[in-house]
Amino acid sequence: MELIAGIMLDVFFFARFIYIKTQFYKTKGIANGNANQYSSEFIYGNKGHNYVCSVKKNIFSMYHERGSVYNICVKKDNPYNGVMGNEQTIYMILGIMWFVFDVLYITILALDGLN
């Protein structure tokens, strides 16, 4: 049962990483400071236009100060939605970590079966 849960977590983290990698592009944004409980606004420029991007807050969003520049990932088909730039890296690390744990668990089960 633990192995199935581990594989499901690994697939979830890898799928989220691939989703952000393919559907978003990285840019720099200035924190606007209009933050509420669920999202923060960032101003960024693209092809001569300025956009206000709403970045949802979650456990992977870092604390940011108004006027500071941060890496953000903006959705390609909707430039008003985005995620923090470090979120993609965190999902990649979590996916690799869970994959290593799954391989170690399978190895332990195999070695236990040989004894």
BAPAMI-29685 format. One record per residue: residue number from 0; residue in one letter; x, y, z of N, C-alpha, C in turn. Coordinates in Angstrom, 3 decimals. Layout:
N
NUM  a  X  Y  Z  X  Y  Z  X  Y  Z $
...
//
This chain:
115
0  m  0.821  -1.195  0.000  0.000  0.000  0.000  0.866  1.260  0.000 $
1  e  1.949  1.226  0.788  2.830  2.394  0.844  3.492  2.643  -0.504 $
2  l  3.785  1.555  -1.210  4.417  1.681  -2.517  3.477  2.354  -3.518 $
3  i  2.212  1.997  -3.479  1.232  2.606  -4.386  1.088  4.092  -4.078 $
4  a  1.026  4.438  -2.794  0.927  5.853  -2.416  2.174  6.617  -2.851 $
5  g  3.330  6.019  -2.705  4.568  6.669  -3.126  4.626  6.893  -4.620 $
6  i  4.193  5.904  -5.383  4.178  6.042  -6.841  3.163  7.101  -7.268 $
7  m  2.018  7.151  -6.600  1.018  8.169  -6.927  1.551  9.571  -6.639 $
8  l  2.236  9.755  -5.524  2.834  11.056  -5.221  3.887  11.423  -6.256 $
9  d  4.692  10.449  -6.640  5.731  10.692  -7.636  5.120  11.128  -8.968 $
10  v  4.060  10.454  -9.386  3.388  10.804  -10.632  2.766  12.194  -10.533 $
11  f  2.159  12.516  -9.391  1.567  13.846  -9.209  2.622  14.944  -9.316 $
12  f  3.741  14.787  -8.596  4.789  15.813  -8.630  5.375  15.952  -10.030 $
13  f  5.594  14.834  -10.717  6.154  14.887  -12.066  5.162  15.522  -13.044 $
14  a  3.875  15.194  -12.907  2.857  15.773  -13.789  2.745  17.274  -13.583 $
15  r  2.802  17.731  -12.345  2.741  19.182  -12.069  3.973  19.887  -12.632 $
16  f  5.138  19.259  -12.506  6.364  19.836  -13.064  6.246  19.972  -14.587 $
17  i  5.779  18.917  -15.261  5.631  18.946  -16.722  4.586  19.978  -17.133 $
18  y  3.498  20.087  -16.380  2.456  21.069  -16.682  3.022  22.489  -16.633 $
19  i  3.750  22.814  -15.581  4.333  24.154  -15.464  5.382  24.369  -16.553 $
20  k  6.169  23.346  -16.842  7.231  23.461  -17.852  6.660  23.735  -19.244 $
21  t  5.529  23.122  -19.583  4.990  23.252  -20.933  3.974  24.383  -21.080 $
22  q  3.250  24.740  -20.033  2.166  25.709  -20.147  2.523  27.111  -19.659 $
23  f  3.696  27.289  -19.078  4.094  28.577  -18.523  5.438  28.986  -19.111 $
24  y  5.736  30.272  -19.092  7.073  30.745  -19.442  7.595  31.618  -18.321 $
25  k  8.920  31.589  -18.152  9.558  32.312  -17.057  9.808  33.756  -17.449 $
26  t  9.592  34.648  -16.505  9.890  36.063  -16.692  10.151  36.669  -15.315 $
27  k  10.483  37.923  -15.311  10.681  38.627  -14.049  9.495  39.550  -13.829 $
28  g  9.037  39.607  -12.598  7.898  40.462  -12.259  8.188  41.268  -11.010 $
29  i  7.585  42.442  -10.935  7.737  43.309  -9.763  6.508  43.114  -8.881 $
30  a  6.750  42.834  -7.612  5.637  42.637  -6.682  4.888  43.955  -6.524 $
31  n  3.586  43.913  -6.778  2.763  45.109  -6.731  2.260  45.392  -5.328 $
32  g  2.172  44.378  -4.516  1.764  44.571  -3.139  0.278  44.486  -2.897 $
33  n  -0.526  44.316  -3.941  -1.963  44.171  -3.738  -2.263  42.718  -3.391 $
34  a  -1.863  42.348  -2.213  -1.993  40.951  -1.808  -3.235  40.768  -0.944 $
35  n  -3.937  39.690  -1.189  -5.010  39.295  -0.293  -4.674  37.908  0.233 $
36  q  -5.639  37.256  0.778  -5.366  35.971  1.412  -4.987  34.891  0.403 $
37  y  -5.463  34.985  -0.833  -5.304  33.889  -1.779  -4.319  34.143  -2.910 $
38  s  -4.049  35.405  -3.256  -3.162  35.663  -4.385  -2.422  36.983  -4.199 $
39  s  -1.356  37.157  -4.966  -0.592  38.386  -4.998  -0.475  38.843  -6.440 $
40  e  -0.327  40.136  -6.637  -0.212  40.668  -7.985  1.229  41.030  -8.300 $
41  f  1.649  40.714  -9.525  2.967  41.058  -10.023  2.797  41.795  -11.351 $
42  i  3.588  42.834  -11.554  3.581  43.569  -12.812  4.789  43.109  -13.617 $
43  y  4.559  42.770  -14.884  5.661  42.349  -15.747  5.396  42.853  -17.157 $
44  g  6.448  42.956  -17.933  6.332  43.418  -19.305  6.554  42.283  -20.285 $
45  n  5.789  42.306  -21.385  5.937  41.301  -22.432  5.615  41.955  -23.767 $
46  k  6.579  41.997  -24.660  6.401  42.543  -26.006  5.845  43.963  -25.976 $
47  g  6.368  44.784  -25.088  5.968  46.178  -25.025  4.709  46.460  -24.230 $
48  h  4.087  45.442  -23.673  2.867  45.626  -22.886  3.153  45.280  -21.430 $
49  n  2.518  45.986  -20.527  2.603  45.652  -19.112  1.353  44.886  -18.710 $
50  y  1.551  43.813  -17.969  0.451  42.989  -17.486  0.496  42.923  -15.965 $
51  v  -0.655  42.702  -15.379  -0.736  42.412  -13.948  -1.089  40.939  -13.830 $
52  c  -0.186  40.185  -13.248  -0.352  38.745  -13.130  -0.708  38.403  -11.690 $
53  s  -1.719  37.595  -11.515  -2.124  37.137  -10.192  -1.448  35.794  -9.908 $
54  v  -0.648  35.755  -8.847  0.054  34.534  -8.454  -0.610  33.995  -7.194 $
55  k  -1.126  32.762  -7.306  -1.800  32.153  -6.163  -0.796  31.825  -5.073 $
56  k  -1.207  32.059  -3.852  -0.346  31.719  -2.718  -0.572  30.264  -2.333 $
57  n  0.529  29.567  -2.085  0.466  28.209  -1.570  1.723  27.970  -0.733 $
58  i  1.952  26.751  -0.332  3.091  26.489  0.544  4.419  26.689  -0.165 $
59  f  4.416  26.729  -1.516  5.653  26.899  -2.257  5.932  28.358  -2.610 $
60  s  4.987  29.257  -2.368  5.198  30.666  -2.679  6.062  31.300  -1.599 $
61  m  7.091  31.964  -2.046  7.943  32.623  -1.073  7.379  33.984  -0.696 $
62  y  7.779  34.459  0.460  7.370  35.788  0.902  7.995  36.829  -0.021 $
63  h  7.248  37.844  -0.391  7.766  38.871  -1.283  7.384  40.260  -0.779 $
64  e  8.215  41.221  -1.107  8.001  42.601  -0.695  7.620  43.442  -1.894 $
65  r  6.806  44.453  -1.662  6.362  45.347  -2.735  7.553  46.069  -3.355 $
66  g  7.603  46.080  -4.677  8.657  46.766  -5.404  9.866  45.903  -5.712 $
67  s  9.957  44.728  -5.129  11.083  43.829  -5.386  10.807  42.993  -6.634 $
68  v  11.878  42.583  -7.297  11.771  41.803  -8.529  11.932  40.316  -8.200 $
69  y  11.027  39.491  -8.747  11.048  38.051  -8.502  10.869  37.311  -9.827 $
70  n  11.336  36.082  -9.870  11.065  35.210  -11.011  9.662  34.654  -10.860 $
71  i  8.869  34.804  -11.906  7.532  34.230  -11.912  7.365  33.450  -13.212 $
72  c  6.456  32.495  -13.197  6.097  31.748  -14.403  4.673  32.150  -14.767 $
73  v  4.500  32.664  -15.986  3.211  33.178  -16.442  2.607  32.189  -17.430 $
74  k  1.320  31.953  -17.299  0.626  31.016  -18.189  0.628  31.561  -19.607 $
75  k  0.944  30.696  -20.576  1.081  31.119  -21.975  -0.240  31.605  -22.574 $
76  d  -1.331  30.905  -22.300  -2.603  31.282  -22.919  -3.420  32.268  -22.097 $
77  n  -3.009  32.565  -20.873  -3.700  33.545  -20.035  -2.640  34.312  -19.240 $
78  p  -2.184  35.450  -19.753  -1.067  36.150  -19.101  -1.413  36.779  -17.759 $
79  y  -2.632  36.605  -17.286  -3.017  37.172  -15.997  -2.906  36.166  -14.858 $
80  n  -2.528  34.935  -15.164  -2.354  33.903  -14.146  -0.912  33.413  -14.152 $
81  g  -0.390  33.103  -12.988  0.975  32.615  -12.915  1.265  31.912  -11.610 $
82  v  2.491  31.419  -11.510  2.989  30.788  -10.293  4.367  31.374  -9.998 $
83  m  4.824  31.208  -8.784  6.158  31.681  -8.440  7.196  30.865  -9.209 $
84  g  8.314  31.484  -9.540  9.333  30.833  -10.348  9.970  29.632  -9.693 $
85  n  9.980  29.583  -8.361  10.612  28.461  -7.677  9.704  27.245  -7.569 $
86  e  8.428  27.392  -7.905  7.490  26.278  -7.746  7.837  25.110  -8.666 $
87  q  8.250  25.402  -9.886  8.622  24.350  -10.834  9.801  23.543  -10.308 $
88  t  10.801  24.213  -9.777  11.983  23.533  -9.240  11.619  22.670  -8.037 $
89  i  10.739  23.165  -7.192  10.349  22.404  -6.002  9.622  21.123  -6.400 $
90  y  8.726  21.201  -7.388  8.033  19.989  -7.839  9.007  18.995  -8.462 $
91  m  10.014  19.492  -9.173  11.011  18.595  -9.755  11.790  17.877  -8.643 $
92  i  12.202  18.611  -7.629  12.959  18.015  -6.520  12.099  17.003  -5.766 $
93  l  10.832  17.352  -5.508  9.947  16.413  -4.814  9.715  15.153  -5.637 $
94  g  9.569  15.302  -6.964  9.387  14.136  -7.832  10.595  13.212  -7.802 $
95  i  11.799  13.790  -7.871  13.027  12.978  -7.816  13.159  12.313  -6.458 $
96  m  12.856  13.072  -5.401  12.977  12.525  -4.050  12.040  11.332  -3.848 $
97  w  10.774  11.455  -4.272  9.831  10.349  -4.111  10.212  9.175  -4.982 $
98  f  10.782  9.428  -6.173  11.241  8.331  -7.027  12.353  7.548  -6.337 $
99  v  13.289  8.253  -5.714  14.384  7.593  -4.985  13.820  6.775  -3.826 $
100  f  12.858  7.339  -3.088  12.244  6.594  -1.988  11.532  5.347  -2.493 $
101  d  10.840  5.461  -3.641  10.165  4.287  -4.208  11.163  3.207  -4.588 $
102  v  12.263  3.583  -5.215  13.289  2.609  -5.614  13.909  1.957  -4.380 $
103  l  14.187  2.739  -3.357  14.741  2.160  -2.126  13.751  1.203  -1.472 $
104  y  12.480  1.566  -1.466  11.462  0.707  -0.870  11.345  -0.607  -1.639 $
105  i  11.358  -0.536  -2.973  11.292  -1.759  -3.794  12.532  -2.619  -3.554 $
106  t  13.693  -1.978  -3.423  14.942  -2.718  -3.138  14.865  -3.418  -1.795 $
107  i  14.358  -2.742  -0.792  14.220  -3.338  0.536  13.250  -4.514  0.487 $
108  l  12.130  -4.353  -0.215  11.174  -5.451  -0.347  11.783  -6.644  -1.072 $
109  a  12.577  -6.374  -2.123  13.227  -7.463  -2.866  14.238  -8.175  -2.007 $
110  l  15.064  -7.426  -1.254  16.060  -8.049  -0.386  15.413  -8.835  0.748 $
111  d  14.297  -8.309  1.259  13.574  -9.021  2.313  12.969  -10.312  1.764 $
112  g  12.541  -10.287  0.521  11.971  -11.483  -0.100  13.026  -12.559  -0.349 $
113  l  14.274  -12.155  -0.561  15.347  -13.118  -0.773  15.756  -13.823  0.510 $
114  n  15.530  -13.193  1.621  15.899  -13.805  2.916  14.817  -14.696  3.343 $
//
